[in-house]
Amino acid sequence: MLLTTHPTLLTFVKQGPYEVRHLLIAGDDPGAKTLSRIVSGVHTEIAAGTQYEMQKREGELVKQWSSEGFRKQEQAFESWSLTLTLLTAMGYHAIFDPQPTNPINRVLLTRWAGRTAKNGGEYQYAFDGNRLTAQPKLPPMSLKGKTPVESAKAILEASKISDSLGPTITFTLAD
């Protein structure tokens, strides 16, 4: 079946340890939908059926995941390899990257290596259903046990570190 629209996407995040899960409902025909999940970069079909059946099953999974500590978020940052799995499942094939070394700006996702932060650091990526955002990956930090003033200082310091590693960039994707 050829999809003319992108799947419906729901993203869930659990803190401590950080884990991201995605739910997708795909299909053009209300009588033939597919429910799948992406966890740790593994895309697995859960069920197929009518739109009503898949929305009911989706609701059951949302309830189960919520009981496990997952919360719905518009986007969640992950590595490029995990994000590539999501974008492929969503039906995207190319990204527009305005780097000076790329005069046409359009690159196949399978050939795009992502961005590299200054000093060899990594970027992490988040897809919100429309756009891809890339930001430098910060070293781990904890605000646990800090006073509000200490937390504010730590957040300001993290912002300075992020700015020194490279810009946050928003990309457009193509089918």
C-alpha positions as CSV (number, residue, x, y, z in Angstrom):
1,M,0.0,0.0,0.0
2,L,1.3,3.4,-1.0
3,L,0.9,6.0,1.7
4,T,-0.1,9.5,0.6
5,T,0.1,10.9,4.1
6,H,2.5,10.5,6.9
7,P,1.6,8.3,9.9
8,T,0.2,9.8,13.0
9,L,3.0,10.1,15.6
10,L,2.9,10.0,19.4
11,T,6.2,10.4,21.3
12,F,6.7,9.3,25.0
13,V,9.6,9.9,27.3
14,K,10.6,8.4,30.6
15,Q,13.2,10.1,32.8
16,G,15.7,8.3,34.9
17,P,17.0,6.5,32.9
18,Y,16.0,8.4,29.8
19,E,14.0,6.3,27.3
20,V,12.0,7.3,24.3
21,R,9.1,5.4,22.7
22,H,7.2,6.3,19.6
23,L,3.7,5.1,18.4
24,L,2.7,5.4,14.8
25,I,-0.7,4.7,13.1
26,A,-0.3,4.5,9.3
27,G,-2.5,3.9,6.4
28,D,-4.8,5.9,4.0
29,D,-7.8,3.7,4.4
30,P,-9.9,4.0,7.6
31,G,-10.6,0.2,7.2
32,A,-6.9,-0.7,7.0
33,K,-4.5,0.9,9.5
34,T,-1.3,-0.3,11.0
35,L,-0.1,0.4,14.6
36,S,3.6,0.2,15.2
37,R,6.1,1.3,17.8
38,I,9.7,2.4,17.7
39,V,11.8,1.7,20.8
40,S,15.6,2.0,20.9
41,G,15.7,2.3,17.1
42,V,13.7,-0.9,16.5
43,H,10.5,-0.5,14.5
44,T,8.0,-3.2,15.3
45,E,4.5,-3.6,13.9
46,I,2.0,-4.2,16.7
47,A,-1.3,-4.8,15.0
48,A,-3.4,-4.1,11.9
49,G,-7.1,-3.4,11.6
50,T,-9.6,-0.6,11.3
51,Q,-8.9,2.9,12.4
52,Y,-11.2,2.4,15.4
53,E,-9.4,-0.8,16.4
54,M,-6.0,0.8,16.1
55,Q,-7.0,3.9,18.1
56,K,-8.4,1.6,20.8
57,R,-5.2,-0.4,20.9
58,E,-3.2,2.9,20.9
59,G,-5.2,4.1,24.0
60,E,-4.4,0.8,25.8
61,L,-0.7,1.2,25.1
62,V,-0.7,4.9,26.2
63,K,-2.3,3.8,29.4
64,Q,0.2,1.0,30.0
65,W,3.2,3.2,29.1
66,S,1.9,6.0,31.4
67,S,1.7,3.5,34.3
68,E,5.4,2.7,33.5
69,G,6.4,6.4,34.0
70,F,6.3,7.5,30.3
71,R,4.8,11.0,29.5
72,K,3.7,12.2,26.2
73,Q,5.9,14.9,24.6
74,E,5.9,16.8,21.3
75,Q,9.5,15.8,20.6
76,A,12.3,13.9,22.3
77,F,16.0,14.2,21.5
78,E,17.9,11.0,20.4
79,S,21.0,10.0,18.5
80,W,21.0,10.3,14.7
81,S,20.7,6.5,14.2
82,L,17.6,6.3,16.3
83,T,16.1,9.4,14.7
84,L,16.8,8.0,11.2
85,T,14.7,4.9,12.0
86,L,11.8,7.2,13.1
87,L,12.0,9.5,10.0
88,T,12.1,6.4,7.7
89,A,9.1,5.0,9.3
90,M,7.3,8.3,8.9
91,G,7.9,8.1,5.2
92,Y,10.7,10.7,4.8
93,H,13.6,10.2,2.4
94,A,15.6,13.4,2.2
95,I,16.7,16.4,4.3
96,F,17.4,20.0,3.2
97,D,20.8,20.9,4.8
98,P,22.1,24.3,3.9
99,Q,25.8,23.6,4.5
100,P,28.2,25.4,2.2
101,T,29.5,22.1,0.9
102,N,26.1,21.2,-0.4
103,P,24.9,23.5,-3.2
104,I,21.6,21.8,-3.8
105,N,20.8,21.4,-0.1
106,R,18.9,18.2,-0.6
107,V,20.5,15.0,0.8
108,L,19.1,11.5,1.1
109,L,18.6,10.6,4.7
110,T,20.5,7.4,4.3
111,R,23.6,9.4,3.1
112,W,23.3,12.2,5.6
113,A,25.7,11.7,8.5
114,G,24.2,14.4,10.7
115,R,26.0,17.3,12.2
116,T,29.2,17.4,14.2
117,A,29.6,19.8,17.1
118,K,32.7,21.8,17.7
119,N,35.6,19.8,19.3
120,G,34.2,16.6,17.8
121,G,31.1,16.6,19.9
122,E,27.8,15.0,18.9
123,Y,24.4,16.4,18.0
124,Q,21.1,14.9,19.1
125,Y,17.9,15.2,17.1
126,A,14.2,15.5,17.7
127,F,11.3,15.2,15.3
128,D,8.0,16.9,16.1
129,G,5.9,15.5,13.3
130,N,6.9,18.4,10.9
131,R,10.4,19.5,11.5
132,L,13.7,18.0,12.6
133,T,15.7,19.9,15.3
134,A,19.3,19.3,15.9
135,Q,21.2,20.5,19.0
136,P,24.6,19.8,20.5
137,K,24.7,17.1,23.0
138,L,25.7,18.4,26.4
139,P,27.7,16.4,29.0
140,P,25.6,14.8,31.7
141,M,24.7,17.1,34.6
142,S,22.5,16.7,37.6
143,L,20.4,19.4,39.5
144,K,19.6,16.9,42.3
145,G,20.2,18.4,45.7
146,K,21.0,21.9,44.4
147,T,19.4,25.0,45.6
148,P,17.3,27.0,43.2
149,V,20.2,29.5,42.8
150,E,22.7,26.7,42.2
151,S,20.3,25.1,39.7
152,A,19.9,28.4,37.8
153,K,23.7,28.9,37.6
154,A,24.1,25.3,36.3
155,I,21.4,25.8,33.6
156,L,23.1,29.1,32.6
157,E,26.5,27.3,32.4
158,A,24.9,24.5,30.3
159,S,23.5,27.1,27.9
160,K,27.0,28.6,27.5
161,I,28.5,25.1,26.9
162,S,25.8,24.4,24.3
163,D,26.4,27.7,22.5
164,S,30.1,26.9,22.4
165,L,29.5,23.5,20.8
166,G,27.4,24.8,17.9
167,P,24.0,26.2,17.0
168,T,20.6,24.6,17.3
169,I,19.3,24.0,13.8
170,T,15.9,23.2,12.3
171,F,15.7,21.2,9.1
172,T,13.0,20.6,6.5
173,L,12.4,17.1,5.4
174,A,11.1,15.7,2.1
175,D,9.3,12.5,1.0
